Amino acid sequence: MEKLLNELSSQCKPAYSVKCDVEINAEIPENLKRKSNLGLPNVAENDLLRHFTNLSRRNYALSTVFYPLGSCTMKYNPLINERIAKIDAFNDIHPYQPVESMQGVLEIVYELEKDLCEIVGMDSFSLQQAAGAHGEFAGLLVIAKYFKSIKQKRTKIIVPDSAHGTNPASITFAGFEIVPLKSEADGSISLEKLKEVLIPEVAAMMLTVPNTLGVFEKNITEISKLVHDNGSLLYYDGANLNAVMGIVRPGDMGFDVMHINLHKTFSTPHGGGGPGSGPIGVKSFLGSFLPVPRIEKRKNKYVLNYRKSKSIGKMKAFFGNFSVILKAYVYVKALGGKGLKNVSKQAVLNANYMLAKFKDKINVPAGSRCMHEFVLSPKAILENDVRTLDVAKRLLDYGYYAPTVYFPLIVDEAIMIEPTETESKDTLDKFIDVVNKIILEEAIEDPQKLKNAPVNTPVTRLNEVEAARKPILKWQ
Amino acid sequence: MDYTSQNQNDKKQMLETIGINDTYELFNVIPSHLRAKDLNISCGKTEQELLNYFSKIASKNKKLVSFRGAGIYDHFSPSLISEIIGRSEFWTAYTPYQAEASQGTLQAIFEYQSLICTLTGLDISNASLYDGATAVAEAALLALRVSGKNKILISSALHPDYIQTVKTYLENSKTKIELIPLSEKGNIEKNIAETFIDEDTATVIIQSPNYFGIVEDMDVLSSLAKSKNSLFADVVNPLSLGIFKAPGEYNADIAVGEGQVLGSPMSAGGTTFGFMVVRKGLEWKMPGRIVGQTIDKDGKRGFVLTLQSREQHIRREKATSNICTNASLNALAACVFLSGWGNEGFYNLSQINISKARYAFEKIKSLDGFKAKFDKRIFFNEFVIETSKDIKKINKILLKNNILGPLDLSTAGDSFGKCLLFCVTEQRTETEIDNLVEFLAKA
């Protein structure tokens, strides 16, 4: 057990200090002064270093284990990205510096916008959004503003039940109502069912392609036509873009608005839950609605343009998570067009290789082919009250992070696996063997082993129910 | 360079296992008329080429001695911070859904929550939000949810980007947003605010120190909000809380703010993080992740994500927010930052900001052509100076000498036409300040 900071606190000399080199009387009136104890711990630098280093060692991370987390695209985070992002002349720049003193920053944002347009077939991009869900929200606000501008009252958004939870949450957040659409067993959309819900109030339909079961939407051309014939727009959730780069572009499929997760497809790290970046791309007729400021190039000089009367406004302060944007741009320059295409080919090959090894043993509701990820449903073979959660916890014992479980919601006991392109065949082979061993052998011969798992982790299975029932949310 | 490792032999074996001859067959399901042409993006670079390429782009940025704040600040970052957030076990980890394999991240967030609570004097902190601006917008939404009311009142001395963000977030709701005008003294006066607040006001949102640097009388404004059963939400600079009254002391319901000052570099405005902390009773309405303490099967202490039924992955369209990815690594930096000062050291850090800013203020306002816009007001590390000189010319001269001069406030409203917003943190030395003053005197 690693102590908490308040338990480490002592009468020692704390780690940091600063001195003042000016002399001045700067008295503060009593009524504005803090009276309560700050309550900060007193820990020496040496002990703090050990504390946080020890904490880091209680994590599974991409740098230590295979992380086959479906839908999250846990690909290798290139070290050169981090090295470049640490350059002082990128880090120590104030967002309100005169533009002539930060041309490098603006160049990177501008050029990445341009490259993203090319990769996904859109006309304009905004990199201001801080995460995928933030991008969804911005994209939906753009859609709302567009319909307002053409004086159409459209209040509803169609979303399939296989979608990520952020889709419905973003729809409500943006002031729309949800029209749920039941997807087929493989997560695909039935044209007949779609026709039933395509009423005049529908502003847009949100789609994840390939869908969350890893299946490409084969009727996309027809879906696009139906949606547009209804006067509605089509939104692309870019969570699964890693499957199709250089193969097919959302813009060419008929999508009008989309978001990308730079922290998935473009190799920037997840940081234990952020920061991320959720750029949104739109077709030209929606360009004027993007957030301000827009970065423009005038006579070889990059400038910030705040004067956009139709813009949805600002999604956050300043102009985006620049350090994430920078890392993603380094990645694009490292790969080039050919490399990006190879990424998707290899990601899809890796996933299909794994699927081929599983499909005769464990049920795969979406069939024997997939794109960059696939979903197993071991329900039929799990006995003795063993559940997918137990399989996931047992995988931790073998030194793997667990795949995404119980998602998508339309699959029973789902195990969602996304290997990404950066894992070797050897890593995949070993993982496949372990999953088969757990589900096909251990679960049957020694179910208690799964129920008791994990045992090789810093703590054994944690009581989540108790945590929610009697919340302890800070030091006692 | 594409970071894949399979050789031809691997690929051959994989294709055989799948039962196909070429990877392209896996894409057969995609209609041929939709297939992409070759992407027009220049071919890949090696690591060495990348370093050269980006060093060249970096050289088009100028690292300056900063006297500018307005939301992003140049502060000292202890060496420990880059060491810890540079540990790949932290930065390459995912959101800690598998708790047993994520105790490092989870305990660090729990410590972060504890530190933010003790600093603000409030009860419950979440694991972080995107930034200060979005944290304010989330605070407004939280208040609207809790109260069922339809109006929010915002200080017009809230950072303009934050006001804009709140407006964007609430664009499609029926919420009425009203701004409380600034008094001539540069603060929000109770008697002015009083004329705006009514029974339908869900929350009163006040920034202190405000956009113009002035510390507000939060006691008075908080009481006013309470008198109409409105939630009092404050936007605070966490570094100022070493000296100035904490949100808990004036009975704030919600405290939010920008966390960049707690150990994150300026990075052209991102990445940073937003913090949010609330009084007990509001936790189930809060957006974002929250970490809680629990025990494992053997009775050992451990940490998990908790109160998750508020969140989008469980609650979908009924979630308190759509937020998923937040800014965990920046919150970790804040955790490492806040754990190394001790009470006295942190108080001292706050005090040095006040002293240095005061030192610069006294010198600048006594120069010919410069005067204090709001004299005799209490400020933290920013202040407004009015000048009769040419602002553009001043900043040009300063820039030529590698100084990032004060922010031109002419866009902040008519009464700020000839005004400058200065910022002086603990980073600025006496020599740098004196140097600035000299340039101003000559301008």
Boltz contact constraints between the chains, C-beta under 6 A:
constraints:
  - contact:
      token1: [A, 1]
      token2: [B, 300]
      max_distance: 6.0
  - contact:
      token1: [A, 1]
      token2: [B, 301]
      max_distance: 6.0
  - contact:
      token1: [A, 5]
      token2: [B, 111]
      max_distance: 6.0
  - contact:
      token1: [A, 5]
      token2: [B, 339]
      max_distance: 6.0
  - contact:
      token1: [A, 14]
      token2: [B, 340]
      max_distance: 6.0
  - contact:
      token1: [A, 14]
      token2: [B, 341]
      max_distance: 6.0
  - contact:
      token1: [A, 14]
      token2: [B, 342]
      max_distance: 6.0
  - contact:
      token1: [A, 14]
      token2: [B, 345]
      max_distance: 6.0
  - contact:
      token1: [A, 15]
      token2: [B, 340]
      max_distance: 6.0
  - contact:
      token1: [A, 16]
      token2: [B, 78]
      max_distance: 6.0
  - contact:
      token1: [A, 16]
      token2: [B, 340]
      max_distance: 6.0
  - contact:
      token1: [A, 16]
      token2: [B, 341]
      max_distance: 6.0
  - contact:
      token1: [A, 17]
      token2: [B, 345]
      max_distance: 6.0
  - contact:
      token1: [A, 18]
      token2: [B, 349]
      max_distance: 6.0
  - contact:
      token1: [A, 18]
      token2: [B, 352]
      max_distance: 6.0
  - contact:
      token1: [A, 18]
      token2: [B, 426]
      max_distance: 6.0
  - contact:
      token1: [A, 20]
      token2: [B, 352]
      max_distance: 6.0
  - contact:
      token1: [A, 20]
      token2: [B, 355]
      max_distance: 6.0
  - contact:
      token1: [A, 21]
      token2: [B, 429]
      max_distance: 6.0
  - contact:
      token1: [A, 21]
      token2: [B, 430]
      max_distance: 6.0
  - contact:
      token1: [A, 22]
      token2: [B, 355]
      max_distance: 6.0
  - contact:
      token1: [A, 22]
      token2: [B, 356]
      max_distance: 6.0
  - contact:
      token1: [A, 22]
      token2: [B, 359]
      max_distance: 6.0
  - contact:
      token1: [A, 22]
      token2: [B, 430]
      max_distance: 6.0
  - contact:
      token1: [A, 24]
      token2: [B, 355]
      max_distance: 6.0
  - contact:
      token1: [A, 24]
      token2: [B, 358]
      max_distance: 6.0
  - contact:
      token1: [A, 24]
      token2: [B, 359]
      max_distance: 6.0
  - contact:
      token1: [A, 26]
      token2: [B, 354]
      max_distance: 6.0
  - contact:
      token1: [A, 26]
      token2: [B, 355]
      max_distance: 6.0
  - contact:
      token1: [A, 26]
      token2: [B, 358]
      max_distance: 6.0
  - contact:
      token1: [A, 32]
      token2: [B, 215]
      max_distance: 6.0
  - contact:
      token1: [A, 32]
      token2: [B, 244]
      max_distance: 6.0
  - contact:
      token1: [A, 32]
      token2: [B, 245]
      max_distance: 6.0
  - contact:
      token1: [A, 32]
      token2: [B, 378]
      max_distance: 6.0
  - contact:
      token1: [A, 34]
      token2: [B, 244]
      max_distance: 6.0
  - contact:
      token1: [A, 34]
      token2: [B, 245]
      max_distance: 6.0
  - contact:
      token1: [A, 34]
      token2: [B, 246]
      max_distance: 6.0
  - contact:
      token1: [A, 36]
      token2: [B, 121]
      max_distance: 6.0
  - contact:
      token1: [A, 36]
      token2: [B, 246]
      max_distance: 6.0
  - contact:
      token1: [A, 36]
      token2: [B, 249]
      max_distance: 6.0
  - contact:
      token1: [A, 38]
      token2: [B, 343]
      max_distance: 6.0
  - contact:
      token1: [A, 38]
      token2: [B, 346]
      max_distance: 6.0
  - contact:
      token1: [A, 39]
      token2: [B, 118]
      max_distance: 6.0
  - contact:
      token1: [A, 40]
      token2: [B, 342]
      max_distance: 6.0
  - contact:
      token1: [A, 40]
      token2: [B, 343]
      max_distance: 6.0
  - contact:
      token1: [A, 40]
      token2: [B, 346]
      max_distance: 6.0
  - contact:
      token1: [A, 41]
      token2: [B, 339]
      max_distance: 6.0
  - contact:
      token1: [A, 42]
      token2: [B, 342]
      max_distance: 6.0
  - contact:
      token1: [A, 48]
      token2: [B, 80]
      max_distance: 6.0
  - contact:
      token1: [A, 48]
      token2: [B, 340]
      max_distance: 6.0
  - contact:
      token1: [A, 52]
      token2: [B, 84]
      max_distance: 6.0
  - contact:
      token1: [A, 55]
      token2: [B, 104]
      max_distance: 6.0
  - contact:
      token1: [A, 55]
      token2: [B, 107]
      max_distance: 6.0
  - contact:
      token1: [A, 55]
      token2: [B, 108]
      max_distance: 6.0
  - contact:
      token1: [A, 56]
      token2: [B, 87]
      max_distance: 6.0
  - contact:
      token1: [A, 56]
      token2: [B, 89]
      max_distance: 6.0
  - contact:
      token1: [A, 56]
      token2: [B, 90]
      max_distance: 6.0
  - contact:
      token1: [A, 56]
      token2: [B, 104]
      max_distance: 6.0
  - contact:
      token1: [A, 58]
      token2: [B, 103]
      max_distance: 6.0
  - contact:
      token1: [A, 58]
      token2: [B, 104]
      max_distance: 6.0
  - contact:
      token1: [A, 59]
      token2: [B, 89]
      max_distance: 6.0
  - contact:
      token1: [A, 59]
      token2: [B, 93]
      max_distance: 6.0
  - contact:
      token1: [A, 59]
      token2: [B, 102]
      max_distance: 6.0
  - contact:
      token1: [A, 59]
      token2: [B, 104]
      max_distance: 6.0
  - contact:
      token1: [A, 59]
      token2: [B, 105]
      max_distance: 6.0
  - contact:
      token1: [A, 60]
      token2: [B, 101]
      max_distance: 6.0
  - contact:
      token1: [A, 61]
      token2: [B, 89]
      max_distance: 6.0
  - contact:
      token1: [A, 61]
      token2: [B, 92]
      max_distance: 6.0
  - contact:
      token1: [A, 61]
      token2: [B, 93]
      max_distance: 6.0
  - contact:
      token1: [A, 62]
      token2: [B, 92]
      max_distance: 6.0
  - contact:
      token1: [A, 63]
      token2: [B, 88]
      max_distance: 6.0
  - contact:
      token1: [A, 63]
      token2: [B, 92]
      max_distance: 6.0
  - contact:
      token1: [A, 69]
      token2: [B, 94]
      max_distance: 6.0
  - contact:
      token1: [A, 72]
      token2: [B, 94]
      max_distance: 6.0
  - contact:
      token1: [A, 76]
      token2: [B, 3]
      max_distance: 6.0
  - contact:
      token1: [A, 77]
      token2: [B, 92]
      max_distance: 6.0
  - contact:
      token1: [A, 80]
      token2: [B, 47]
      max_distance: 6.0
  - contact:
      token1: [A, 80]
      token2: [B, 50]
      max_distance: 6.0
  - contact:
      token1: [A, 84]
      token2: [B, 54]
      max_distance: 6.0
  - contact:
      token1: [A, 87]
      token2: [B, 58]
      max_distance: 6.0
  - contact:
      token1: [A, 88]
      token2: [B, 63]
      max_distance: 6.0
  - contact:
      token1: [A, 89]
      token2: [B, 58]
      max_distance: 6.0
  - contact:
      token1: [A, 89]
      token2: [B, 61]
      max_distance: 6.0
  - contact:
      token1: [A, 89]
      token2: [B, 63]
      max_distance: 6.0
  - contact:
      token1: [A, 90]
      token2: [B, 58]
      max_distance: 6.0
  - contact:
      token1: [A, 91]
      token2: [B, 265]
      max_distance: 6.0
  - contact:
      token1: [A, 91]
      token2: [B, 267]
      max_distance: 6.0
  - contact:
      token1: [A, 92]
      token2: [B, 63]
      max_distance: 6.0
  - contact:
      token1: [A, 93]
      token2: [B, 61]
      max_distance: 6.0
  - contact:
      token1: [A, 93]
      token2: [B, 268]
      max_distance: 6.0
  - contact:
      token1: [A, 94]
      token2: [B, 66]
      max_distance: 6.0
  - contact:
      token1: [A, 94]
      token2: [B, 68]
      max_distance: 6.0
  - contact:
      token1: [A, 94]
      token2: [B, 72]
      max_distance: 6.0
  - contact:
      token1: [A, 94]
      token2: [B, 266]
      max_distance: 6.0
  - contact:
      token1: [A, 94]
      token2: [B, 404]
      max_distance: 6.0
  - contact:
      token1: [A, 95]
      token2: [B, 72]
      max_distance: 6.0
  - contact:
      token1: [A, 95]
      token2: [B, 268]
      max_distance: 6.0
  - contact:
      token1: [A, 95]
      token2: [B, 269]
      max_distance: 6.0
  - contact:
      token1: [A, 96]
      token2: [B, 68]
      max_distance: 6.0
  - contact:
      token1: [A, 96]
      token2: [B, 70]
      max_distance: 6.0
  - contact:
      token1: [A, 96]
      token2: [B, 407]
      max_distance: 6.0
  - contact:
      token1: [A, 97]
      token2: [B, 404]
      max_distance: 6.0
  - contact:
      token1: [A, 101]
      token2: [B, 62]
      max_distance: 6.0
  - contact:
      token1: [A, 102]
      token2: [B, 61]
      max_distance: 6.0
  - contact:
      token1: [A, 103]
      token2: [B, 60]
      max_distance: 6.0
  - contact:
      token1: [A, 104]
      token2: [B, 57]
      max_distance: 6.0
  - contact:
      token1: [A, 104]
      token2: [B, 58]
      max_distance: 6.0
  - contact:
      token1: [A, 104]
      token2: [B, 60]
      max_distance: 6.0
  - contact:
      token1: [A, 104]
      token2: [B, 61]
      max_distance: 6.0
  - contact:
      token1: [A, 105]
      token2: [B, 61]
      max_distance: 6.0
  - contact:
      token1: [A, 105]
      token2: [B, 268]
      max_distance: 6.0
  - contact:
      token1: [A, 107]
      token2: [B, 57]
      max_distance: 6.0
  - contact:
      token1: [A, 115]
      token2: [B, 41]
      max_distance: 6.0
  - contact:
      token1: [A, 118]
      token2: [B, 39]
      max_distance: 6.0
  - contact:
      token1: [A, 118]
      token2: [B, 40]
      max_distance: 6.0
  - contact:
      token1: [A, 118]
      token2: [B, 41]
      max_distance: 6.0
  - contact:
      token1: [A, 130]
      token2: [B, 130]
      max_distance: 6.0
  - contact:
      token1: [A, 131]
      token2: [B, 325]
      max_distance: 6.0
  - contact:
      token1: [A, 133]
      token2: [B, 322]
      max_distance: 6.0
  - contact:
      token1: [A, 133]
      token2: [B, 323]
      max_distance: 6.0
  - contact:
      token1: [A, 133]
      token2: [B, 324]
      max_distance: 6.0
  - contact:
      token1: [A, 137]
      token2: [B, 322]
      max_distance: 6.0
  - contact:
      token1: [A, 144]
      token2: [B, 172]
      max_distance: 6.0
  - contact:
      token1: [A, 165]
      token2: [B, 312]
      max_distance: 6.0
  - contact:
      token1: [A, 165]
      token2: [B, 313]
      max_distance: 6.0
  - contact:
      token1: [A, 165]
      token2: [B, 316]
      max_distance: 6.0
  - contact:
      token1: [A, 166]
      token2: [B, 312]
      max_distance: 6.0
  - contact:
      token1: [A, 166]
      token2: [B, 322]
      max_distance: 6.0
  - contact:
      token1: [A, 166]
      token2: [B, 324]
      max_distance: 6.0
  - contact:
      token1: [A, 168]
      token2: [B, 316]
      max_distance: 6.0
  - contact:
      token1: [A, 168]
      token2: [B, 317]
      max_distance: 6.0
  - contact:
      token1: [A, 169]
      token2: [B, 312]
      max_distance: 6.0
  - contact:
      token1: [A, 169]
      token2: [B, 319]
      max_distance: 6.0
  - contact:
      token1: [A, 169]
      token2: [B, 322]
      max_distance: 6.0
  - contact:
      token1: [A, 170]
      token2: [B, 322]
      max_distance: 6.0
  - contact:
      token1: [A, 172]
      token2: [B, 317]
      max_distance: 6.0
  - contact:
      token1: [A, 173]
      token2: [B, 322]
      max_distance: 6.0
  - contact:
      token1: [A, 174]
      token2: [B, 172]
      max_distance: 6.0
  - contact:
      token1: [A, 175]
      token2: [B, 172]
      max_distance: 6.0
  - contact:
      token1: [A, 175]
      token2: [B, 173]
      max_distance: 6.0
  - contact:
      token1: [A, 178]
      token2: [B, 317]
      max_distance: 6.0
  - contact:
      token1: [A, 216]
      token2: [B, 29]
      max_distance: 6.0
  - contact:
      token1: [A, 216]
      token2: [B, 30]
      max_distance: 6.0
  - contact:
      token1: [A, 218]
      token2: [B, 29]
      max_distance: 6.0
  - contact:
      token1: [A, 221]
      token2: [B, 31]
      max_distance: 6.0
  - contact:
      token1: [A, 246]
      token2: [B, 36]
      max_distance: 6.0
  - contact:
      token1: [A, 246]
      token2: [B, 39]
      max_distance: 6.0
  - contact:
      token1: [A, 247]
      token2: [B, 27]
      max_distance: 6.0
  - contact:
      token1: [A, 247]
      token2: [B, 36]
      max_distance: 6.0
  - contact:
      token1: [A, 248]
      token2: [B, 30]
      max_distance: 6.0
  - contact:
      token1: [A, 248]
      token2: [B, 34]
      max_distance: 6.0
  - contact:
      token1: [A, 248]
      token2: [B, 36]
      max_distance: 6.0
  - contact:
      token1: [A, 249]
      token2: [B, 36]
      max_distance: 6.0
  - contact:
      token1: [A, 252]
      token2: [B, 34]
      max_distance: 6.0
  - contact:
      token1: [A, 253]
      token2: [B, 34]
      max_distance: 6.0
  - contact:
      token1: [A, 269]
      token2: [B, 91]
      max_distance: 6.0
  - contact:
      token1: [A, 269]
      token2: [B, 92]
      max_distance: 6.0
  - contact:
      token1: [A, 270]
      token2: [B, 94]
      max_distance: 6.0
  - contact:
      token1: [A, 271]
      token2: [B, 91]
      max_distance: 6.0
  - contact:
      token1: [A, 271]
      token2: [B, 328]
      max_distance: 6.0
  - contact:
      token1: [A, 271]
      token2: [B, 329]
      max_distance: 6.0
  - contact:
      token1: [A, 272]
      token2: [B, 90]
      max_distance: 6.0
  - contact:
      token1: [A, 272]
      token2: [B, 93]
      max_distance: 6.0
  - contact:
      token1: [A, 272]
      token2: [B, 105]
      max_distance: 6.0
  - contact:
      token1: [A, 272]
      token2: [B, 328]
      max_distance: 6.0
  - contact:
      token1: [A, 273]
      token2: [B, 95]
      max_distance: 6.0
  - contact:
      token1: [A, 273]
      token2: [B, 326]
      max_distance: 6.0
  - contact:
      token1: [A, 273]
      token2: [B, 328]
      max_distance: 6.0
  - contact:
      token1: [A, 274]
      token2: [B, 325]
      max_distance: 6.0
  - contact:
      token1: [A, 274]
      token2: [B, 326]
      max_distance: 6.0
  - contact:
      token1: [A, 274]
      token2: [B, 327]
      max_distance: 6.0
  - contact:
      token1: [A, 274]
      token2: [B, 328]
      max_distance: 6.0
  - contact:
      token1: [A, 275]
      token2: [B, 271]
      max_distance: 6.0
  - contact:
      token1: [A, 275]
      token2: [B, 327]
      max_distance: 6.0
  - contact:
      token1: [A, 276]
      token2: [B, 325]
      max_distance: 6.0
  - contact:
      token1: [A, 312]
      token2: [B, 168]
      max_distance: 6.0
  - contact:
      token1: [A, 313]
      token2: [B, 164]
      max_distance: 6.0
  - contact:
      token1: [A, 313]
      token2: [B, 167]
      max_distance: 6.0
  - contact:
      token1: [A, 313]
      token2: [B, 168]
      max_distance: 6.0
  - contact:
      token1: [A, 314]
      token2: [B, 161]
      max_distance: 6.0
  - contact:
      token1: [A, 314]
      token2: [B, 164]
      max_distance: 6.0
  - contact:
      token1: [A, 314]
      token2: [B, 165]
      max_distance: 6.0
  - contact:
      token1: [A, 314]
      token2: [B, 168]
      max_distance: 6.0
  - contact:
      token1: [A, 316]
      token2: [B, 130]
      max_distance: 6.0
  - contact:
      token1: [A, 316]
      token2: [B, 131]
      max_distance: 6.0
  - contact:
      token1: [A, 316]
      token2: [B, 133]
      max_distance: 6.0
  - contact:
      token1: [A, 316]
      token2: [B, 134]
      max_distance: 6.0
  - contact:
      token1: [A, 316]
      token2: [B, 165]
      max_distance: 6.0
  - contact:
      token1: [A, 317]
      token2: [B, 71]
      max_distance: 6.0
  - contact:
      token1: [A, 317]
      token2: [B, 131]
      max_distance: 6.0
  - contact:
      token1: [A, 317]
      token2: [B, 133]
      max_distance: 6.0
  - contact:
      token1: [A, 317]
      token2: [B, 161]
      max_distance: 6.0
  - contact:
      token1: [A, 318]
      token2: [B, 269]
      max_distance: 6.0
  - contact:
      token1: [A, 320]
      token2: [B, 270]
      max_distance: 6.0
  - contact:
      token1: [A, 321]
      token2: [B, 270]
      max_distance: 6.0
  - contact:
      token1: [A, 321]
      token2: [B, 271]
      max_distance: 6.0
  - contact:
      token1: [A, 322]
      token2: [B, 267]
      max_distance: 6.0
  - contact:
      token1: [A, 322]
      token2: [B, 268]
      max_distance: 6.0
  - contact:
      token1: [A, 322]
      token2: [B, 270]
      max_distance: 6.0
  - contact:
      token1: [A, 323]
      token2: [B, 267]
      max_distance: 6.0
  - contact:
      token1: [A, 323]
      token2: [B, 271]
      max_distance: 6.0
  - contact:
      token1: [A, 330]
      token2: [B, 50]
      max_distance: 6.0
  - contact:
      token1: [A, 333]
      token2: [B, 45]
      max_distance: 6.0
  - contact:
      token1: [A, 334]
      token2: [B, 1]
      max_distance: 6.0
  - contact:
      token1: [A, 334]
      token2: [B, 44]
      max_distance: 6.0
  - contact:
      token1: [A, 334]
      token2: [B, 45]
      max_distance: 6.0
  - contact:
      token1: [A, 334]
      token2: [B, 50]
      max_distance: 6.0
  - contact:
      token1: [A, 335]
      token2: [B, 2]
      max_distance: 6.0
  - contact:
      token1: [A, 335]
      token2: [B, 44]
      max_distance: 6.0
  - contact:
      token1: [A, 336]
      token2: [B, 41]
      max_distance: 6.0
  - contact:
      token1: [A, 336]
      token2: [B, 42]
      max_distance: 6.0
  - contact:
      token1: [A, 336]
      token2: [B, 43]
      max_distance: 6.0
  - contact:
      token1: [A, 336]
      token2: [B, 44]
      max_distance: 6.0
  - contact:
      token1: [A, 337]
      token2: [B, 38]
      max_distance: 6.0
  - contact:
      token1: [A, 337]
      token2: [B, 39]
      max_distance: 6.0
  - contact:
      token1: [A, 337]
      token2: [B, 41]
      max_distance: 6.0
  - contact:
      token1: [A, 339]
      token2: [B, 2]
      max_distance: 6.0
  - contact:
      token1: [A, 339]
      token2: [B, 44]
      max_distance: 6.0
  - contact:
      token1: [A, 342]
      token2: [B, 2]
      max_distance: 6.0
  - contact:
      token1: [A, 343]
      token2: [B, 2]
      max_distance: 6.0
  - contact:
      token1: [A, 345]
      token2: [B, 23]
      max_distance: 6.0
  - contact:
      token1: [A, 346]
      token2: [B, 4]
      max_distance: 6.0
  - contact:
      token1: [A, 348]
      token2: [B, 26]
      max_distance: 6.0
  - contact:
      token1: [A, 349]
      token2: [B, 14]
      max_distance: 6.0
  - contact:
      token1: [A, 349]
      token2: [B, 23]
      max_distance: 6.0
  - contact:
      token1: [A, 352]
      token2: [B, 18]
      max_distance: 6.0
  - contact:
      token1: [A, 352]
      token2: [B, 26]
      max_distance: 6.0
  - contact:
      token1: [A, 353]
      token2: [B, 14]
      max_distance: 6.0
  - contact:
      token1: [A, 353]
      token2: [B, 17]
      max_distance: 6.0
  - contact:
      token1: [A, 356]
      token2: [B, 17]
      max_distance: 6.0
  - contact:
      token1: [A, 356]
      token2: [B, 18]
      max_distance: 6.0
  - contact:
      token1: [A, 396]
      token2: [B, 100]
      max_distance: 6.0
  - contact:
      token1: [A, 396]
      token2: [B, 101]
      max_distance: 6.0
  - contact:
      token1: [A, 401]
      token2: [B, 101]
      max_distance: 6.0
  - contact:
      token1: [A, 402]
      token2: [B, 98]
      max_distance: 6.0
  - contact:
      token1: [A, 421]
      token2: [B, 4]
      max_distance: 6.0
  - contact:
      token1: [A, 422]
      token2: [B, 3]
      max_distance: 6.0
  - contact:
      token1: [A, 424]
      token2: [B, 5]
      max_distance: 6.0
  - contact:
      token1: [A, 425]
      token2: [B, 6]
      max_distance: 6.0
  - contact:
      token1: [A, 425]
      token2: [B, 10]
      max_distance: 6.0
  - contact:
      token1: [A, 454]
      token2: [B, 100]
      max_distance: 6.0
  - contact:
      token1: [A, 457]
      token2: [B, 100]
      max_distance: 6.0
  - contact:
      token1: [A, 457]
      token2: [B, 101]
      max_distance: 6.0
  - contact:
      token1: [A, 458]
      token2: [B, 103]
      max_distance: 6.0
  - contact:
      token1: [A, 459]
      token2: [B, 100]
      max_distance: 6.0
  - contact:
      token1: [A, 459]
      token2: [B, 103]
      max_distance: 6.0
  - contact:
      token1: [A, 459]
      token2: [B, 296]
      max_distance: 6.0
  - contact:
      token1: [A, 459]
      token2: [B, 300]
      max_distance: 6.0
  - contact:
      token1: [A, 459]
      token2: [B, 302]
      max_distance: 6.0
  - contact:
      token1: [A, 460]
      token2: [B, 296]
      max_distance: 6.0
  - contact:
      token1: [A, 460]
      token2: [B, 297]
      max_distance: 6.0
  - contact:
      token1: [A, 460]
      token2: [B, 298]
      max_distance: 6.0
  - contact:
      token1: [A, 461]
      token2: [B, 297]
      max_distance: 6.0
  - contact:
      token1: [A, 462]
      token2: [B, 99]
      max_distance: 6.0
  - contact:
      token1: [A, 462]
      token2: [B, 294]
      max_distance: 6.0
  - contact:
      token1: [A, 462]
      token2: [B, 296]
      max_distance: 6.0
  - contact:
      token1: [A, 462]
      token2: [B, 302]
      max_distance: 6.0
  - contact:
      token1: [A, 462]
      token2: [B, 304]
      max_distance: 6.0
  - contact:
      token1: [A, 463]
      token2: [B, 294]
      max_distance: 6.0
  - contact:
      token1: [A, 463]
      token2: [B, 295]
      max_distance: 6.0
  - contact:
      token1: [A, 464]
      token2: [B, 304]
      max_distance: 6.0
  - contact:
      token1: [A, 466]
      token2: [B, 294]
      max_distance: 6.0
  - contact:
      token1: [A, 467]
      token2: [B, 292]
      max_distance: 6.0
  - contact:
      token1: [A, 467]
      token2: [B, 294]
      max_distance: 6.0
  - contact:
      token1: [A, 467]
      token2: [B, 304]
      max_distance: 6.0
  - contact:
      token1: [A, 467]
      token2: [B, 306]
      max_distance: 6.0
  - contact:
      token1: [A, 468]
      token2: [B, 306]
      max_distance: 6.0
  - contact:
      token1: [A, 471]
      token2: [B, 292]
      max_distance: 6.0
  - contact:
      token1: [A, 472]
      token2: [B, 292]
      max_distance: 6.0
  - contact:
      token1: [A, 472]
      token2: [B, 293]
      max_distance: 6.0
  - contact:
      token1: [A, 473]
      token2: [B, 124]
      max_distance: 6.0
  - contact:
      token1: [A, 473]
      token2: [B, 292]
      max_distance: 6.0
  - contact:
      token1: [A, 474]
      token2: [B, 113]
      max_distance: 6.0
  - contact:
      token1: [A, 474]
      token2: [B, 114]
      max_distance: 6.0
  - contact:
      token1: [A, 474]
      token2: [B, 117]
      max_distance: 6.0
  - contact:
      token1: [A, 475]
      token2: [B, 114]
      max_distance: 6.0
